Amino acid sequence: MNIHQIAEKLNSLSKSENFEIAKLPELRKKYLKKKILPDKIFTSHTIFSNGDIYAFHYGGRDEIQFNIGADYINDNACTRYAICFSLESSRSLPNPVHDLQPFRLKFNECITKYPELFTDLDMWYFQDNKRHGNFSPQQIPDDWFQENTFIAIGKLIEKPLESLNEVDLIKILNGFDKFLPIYKYCVFNSNPINVSKKRISKVCWNENNWTSPSGPHGKSRQINSYETERGYGHEEWLFDFDKIID
């Protein structure tokens, strides 16, 4: 597949497989007060195959952009899917460093407040025709945020664009869904919801993988303990998912 076919396939799969990223055009209408927008992520105006091969979401030129593209690590061709800052000036964005600065500030704020959103992501950037990274996501410093710099936060697939298959495209869409709360925070000023948080719980002995009580074997024998008195512990239902509501 070439970049045009990949972008169109992502457009269709995002809808048919009910990915959250398919809602991006409607979200941009709602939060950015856009009256008319295309009903898909990528359009012919945001897909490029001359020179650098890449695509970004419609409207992404003057904000943080959802981006797919050809990338290279040590001259090995691979494919990136990421949220990116493109600081190349253009007719529609003559001063990208100034105009994208508010999004950079929100990004730096987001990574401090919600580091869990960046779990398992990589960060890299291109500056002065040189690639730097990959490394763990971090705040974007002044010396990176210069004209003609390209900054990416996302993942790489270790195969060239033209070798991608549908499994790879599903992986990209899953990645876009993971990036969406970051985008919302930086562009819509919307706090992430349903952010996963680490929990620590006491557990008692259980032989049913904590889906249901397994009986008194292995339970506490401490006098007056709940397990001794009842023969079970409440945490024995921790992974009983049958009765979850919403």
Secondary structure, 3 states (H helix, E strand, C coil): CCHHHHHHHHHHHHHHCCCHHHHHHHHHHHHHCCCCCCCCCCCHHHEECCCCCEEECCCHHHCCEEEEEEEEECCEEEEEEEEEEECCCCCCCCCHHHHCHHHHHHHHHHHHHCHHHHCCCEEEEEECCEEEEEECCCCCCCCCCCCCCEEEEEEEECCCHHHCCHHHHHHHHHHHHHHHHHHHHHHHCCCCCCCCCCCCCCCCCCCCCCCCCCCCCCCCCCCCCHHHHHCCCHHHHCCCCCCCCC
